[in-house]
Amino acid sequence: MSLVPLAALLPQGRPDDAVVAERAGAPLTLEELRHRVARGAAVLRARGARRVLLATEDAADFLAALLATLHAGATAVMPPNAQPGTLEALAGEADLLLAAPPEGEAEAVLAPLDAEACRLEFFTSGSTGERKRLGKTLAQLQREVTTLEAMWGERLGQARVLGMVSHQHIFGLTFRLLWPAMAGRPFAAHNHFAWESLVADLRGPGIAVVSPAHLARLEGLAPLPAGRAPLAIFTAGAPLALEAAQSCRAVLGVLPTEIFGSTETGAIAWRWQEAADTPWQALPGTELTTRDGGLLDIRSPNLAPGEVVHSADRVELTAGGFRFAGRADRIVKVEGKRVSLTALERDLADLPEVAEAALAMRGETLGALLVLAPEARGTLAGEGRFRFERRLRRALAGTHEPSALPRLWRFLPALPLDPMGKRDRVALEALLAEAAPREPILTALRPGDQAVELDIALPASLHWFQGHFPGFAILPGVVQLHWAVLYGRRHLGLIAAAASAQVKFRRPIRPDDQLTLALAVQRGRLTFAYRRGAETCSSGALALPA
Amino acid sequence: MTDLEAEIKRLIVSALKLEDLRPEDIATDEPLFGDGLGLDSIDGLELGIALRKTYGLRIETANEELRQHFATVGTLARFVAANREAA
């Protein structure tokens, strides 16, 4: 079947009874879609809407609302997700928010659209964490679909398109809605909740559009009988582990087609991961070059004529494509979602419960390291950590997608700083790696002559506080000596351990204490003092072996 | 609380690696997703794996029905009891 441009789909595209989408088992025909769009466009025109924010649960509603917007001559504004907070923040960007195409009596006449004049706006996280607006024409999106159809159309025939990714994202929008609509393949209007339901829906030839997070979680599914394998599985968002690609083939009978792209560029490359490190192949028409020793520059028919996107993707160019080597900014991929650590840190720090926030990764899991506002510490103690953490997640769920929110949490008395006074990324990762760290958090280091002062903060989760003593945790004296020697070695160049000690413990050191540890080498002895403000908690001297 | 419900609570905590939650903190009739316990779609997928591995669940179910089975520990326990692999 040949492609019909979206611009011409309703006025002159296909037979009236062509199935565009399926909702709850019932087909939505082109004729029905045309009437919905015509009514919607009439309402939008009558209201003089210029900019329409589109956020729907149902993908067929989305297509209808999008087409109504474009046929009414308005700009479609696409929020990055449909979380209430995001919509609220974007409310000023549009005259109208549509959760479904508007209904009225009158029907607008639907003339073919000028695809170059139809404008859609997307939002994405820029490298500074600010929301970045991206305008595209319908013509650009149509060119992208044309490339996809030329690549895979023939083998996909009339297969039904099922999905587990949101159509609010460009990948879902293009692969679940626009491409099927232009190619005449029916798409499922709802998103599947789990593999069990998607697999149950694989009747006849099917195509699945899923995220890497889904493909990484196929374990335990019974392999599909050969005849039920989907014709293709498309995935995008993050590089997929080789293991996940291979288990997809074992269970679902087909190697996933991985798509590389971004909101800015749309799809630019693809691969079938036969082996680890299979390079990405550029899609036809895409020109890839590098700048600054390996950052990818992209020219593509998906972009405006002459446009070049300077990405922060680090790559190594190969024949016809590239190998991906990571991002050059603070954008990370969490479960396939692009997360700006800068923006999320700022939003966390803006919560009333939070005084300071830092983010770090443990493997592929995002973790938050927080210093709580004083009044929130009681809330944490009262609610328990898990419910408190989920409360913070819910507070952010207004503006961030749940899967892109932290899954690990650390509540700390202070954030670790390096000797320059900047966030110590290595220490943050170490704190995330261990639920019960063995060393305190270092927040300042002041070297002197044969002496050093360290500001340290003691998280309640410190290994040495556990079970010592129940109900009244204190830092054991032996640990205080151990740290004095440890930091003496690190910062005063001591090599040998202390031979003997004279120590005076005056006041207990407690969880969440912030202390200064003063160390000095004097007359063959290492002296130390732990101070909390003006009071000395403990002090002593360790004789160093001659 | 039945043994199966208690077992599913332990499974939720271990399978989802919820560092900071004890099984006994989950109420049997508390919604697992959204405003209740606050699990999300990724948690749902992980829980699916754990149920398939632990109980040999081999089910294909329509989307809405599956959501209802995953509503609470209680509904999940009834679903598992009815569908688990014969021992």
Contacts between the chains, C-beta under 8 A, distances in Angstrom:
chain1	res1	chain2	res2	distance
A	190	B	63	6.3
A	192	B	63	5.6
A	193	B	41	7.7
A	193	B	44	6.8
A	193	B	63	5.4
A	193	B	66	5.7
A	193	B	67	5.4
A	193	B	70	7.8
A	194	B	44	6.2
A	194	B	45	6.7
A	194	B	48	5.2
A	194	B	66	5.7
A	194	B	70	7.8
A	195	B	45	7.6
A	195	B	48	6.6
A	196	B	48	6.8
A	196	B	59	5.6
A	196	B	60	5.7
A	196	B	61	5.6
A	196	B	66	5.8
A	197	B	60	7.5
A	197	B	61	5.9
A	197	B	62	6.1
A	197	B	63	4.1
A	197	B	65	8.0
A	197	B	66	4.9
A	199	B	60	5.5
A	200	B	60	3.5
A	200	B	61	5.9
A	200	B	62	6.3
A	201	B	62	7.8
A	201	B	63	7.6
A	213	B	42	5.8
A	213	B	45	6.9
A	214	B	45	6.5
A	217	B	42	8.0
A	217	B	45	4.1
A	217	B	46	6.4
A	217	B	48	7.1
A	217	B	49	5.7
A	219	B	49	4.6
A	219	B	52	7.1
A	219	B	53	6.8
A	220	B	48	7.7
A	220	B	49	5.2
A	220	B	51	7.9
A	220	B	52	2.9
A	220	B	53	4.7
A	220	B	57	7.9
A	221	B	52	6.6
A	222	B	58	5.2
A	335	B	42	5.8
A	384	B	20	7.2
A	384	B	21	7.6
A	384	B	25	6.5
A	385	B	19	7.8
A	385	B	20	3.5
A	385	B	21	7.7
A	386	B	18	6.1
A	386	B	20	4.3
A	386	B	21	3.6
A	386	B	25	6.8
A	387	B	21	8.0
A	387	B	25	7.8
A	387	B	38	7.8
A	389	B	20	6.3
A	390	B	37	7.1
A	390	B	38	3.4
A	391	B	38	7.9
A	393	B	38	6.3
A	394	B	35	7.4
A	394	B	38	6.2
A	402	B	40	3.6
A	402	B	41	6.6
A	402	B	42	7.6
A	403	B	40	6.0
A	403	B	41	6.1
A	403	B	42	4.9
A	405	B	40	7.8
A	408	B	19	7.0
A	409	B	19	8.0
A	409	B	20	7.0
A	435	B	19	6.1
